[in-house]
Amino acid sequence: MTAYRLPALSWLAVLGSSLVCAMAFGVETPLRTALEVRSLPPEEAEKELPVALQGTVIFVDPRGSVLIQDKTAGTFFRGSNVLALRVGDEVGVRGVTSPGMYMPGIQKATYKKLGHGETPPAAPVSYADLLSGRYHYQLVAAEGIVQSVTPSGDGDHTILHLAMNQDLLEVDVYAPPQEGHLLVDSRVRIEGLAAGTINHRRQLLQPILWLQDWSWLKVLKAAPPVQDVPTISASKLLAFRVVGQNGHRVRVAGTVVAAFSDGTVFIRDEATALGLQLHPPMLLSAGTRIEAVGFPKIQGFGASLVNTRLIQQEPGPEPPAIEASMTDLLNGAHDNDLVAVTATLSGSFRAEEGLVLVLQEGGRTFRVSAPLLAQEPPAGSRVRVTGICQVDSIKMTASGVQSVPRTVSLRSRSADDVEVLNSPSWWTAQRLALVVGVLLFAMGLAGLWITMLRRQVRRQTTALRWRIEREAAHDERQRIAREFHDTLEQGLTGLLLRLEAVQAHGVNERGEHLLRASRGLVSQMQVETRSLVSELRVPSRENADLVAALQAIVDEHPLGCGPVLKLEVSGPMPPLPSRTVHHLRMIAREGVTNALKHARAGCIRLSLGVEGSRLRMTIADDGQGFDAEALHGGQRGHFGCIGIEERCAKFGGIALWRSAPGQGTTLEIELMLERSAPAAHGQAAKQLLLHS
């Protein structure tokens, strides 16, 4: 490709095209150079600005695009019948702008062929120039050593890899491989179109050169014959040389320690191991003695050979694995070599390439890539793993000039490389935690059960105590009832018979009146005794009417005999438990009896009323009164006050005496209704417990 020029008539064609574009797009001035088009931001290019320019075809893409270049830069256009053009054609193009995938171009284009000339000169570039993108879609020239030549999958073009120092450039030749044309390891000069692969963010990921045909490649220095390639030890690869590295192939020899289906082969050369990437891939057996030629390249922690070609192989015994510790692996001496490591399995998971084992040894963790196993060993197993040691990451030492491995991994060859030495104890941390959790849960349940059992025992004990107390009280009530019936009631009956006998023998009028009163009193005492015996025999559990009970006391008092007895009730009375009513009735009877016997009163007044939450019952007389403090403790044979207080304690009441000599006596009984109601409910609950 030589320097090019445009004939004079071409400029006239450009002017004509410009005029046509101006007429087509109105007053808007069209873009006239490739540099103006490619300089547009994508947002501006989307506005479909008019374009009218002239350039030389530098590449015809079979996918429907034509690349042209003028004196300013290069661009592309798409339109109809573009595949009829050839490299070197001079064309006038008009159309509208398009943002393109990476740089703006021309779409909806029409062109006019103006002639045929020479292509523009190719600009010499480095790999960094291509990666920058500034020469995108322009003719460039690059030099390097061909490392591989591979037909594409469809066979209509060839993919060539060109080593430019340590960078590898992909070159796509839109022509089938040349038969018998050996380019590998040749130094060549390539003139082609700068292109590349683009992502969705309009970023250049990898530069590529497009060649229209093989004429765009020139061999500067042919590859030496394979037999002339020098043999070098693996330990000397890419080591210091005064003359530097020439980038050509080298020959290595060694024994295969591992080979994988992707073409990766590891050989051991004396005490040094080396990784090879065969091209094309070939599966070898461990122990095979081989010779190969390839291009040295730093990969990971050391040098390897890429685009390696096998030239000789000879079977041999399988080499043993090197027994190594984690410390040995981290010093880097066994990189790419076959080693055997004994460690504890902490876990495993499945990956796309197979099974990944996570091992721990000496406080460090490393991974093993292995094929899928028939039975995965459980975590905690002690295993012996054989595989290729590979450095995954490196770090700098304190000196700042030496690198050492940071992390390593193993790549096993087959399932036989994973050997389980012993299985873990059943008592793993997880199982121990589970057992402890179950025990704690059981202890919690046991504690809850014990608590509930204790509550149940307390309830049963309380019920049993109340049952015993009730039965004891019942027995005592029955005993007292029997004693009353057999002694007091029988005695009263005998006394009544004697009084009737005396009356039958005849007495005077005064005696008759006295006998009649005595008989009435004895009859009343019999009624009270029978009532008491009845209540002792069958205690009522229902609510009772206190007003009716007090009215009965008043009704029993004979008219015209002794002081006047009155009952005064203020407002409705709440229903009270029968026991409470019984005790209040007996207190009222005792108070009335005391007034009759000792007060010498003219009037006795029973008062009953409710004040707020308090029920108050009062027995008041206008008699001679007494010294309450002196008589409160009770005298021999006189226990009325003590009995009243004891009865009040039974239902939560309070008894208060107010009296003085000559000022009458008032007995006041006060009961809290809110206390009596729960007490009644409690008594009912106890009765339910006793009968359940």
Summary of the structure (lengths in Angstrom):
residues: 692
radius of gyration: 60.9
end to end distance: 116.8
largest distance: 181.6
contacts: 2084
relative contact order: 0.04
helix: 33%
strand: 37%
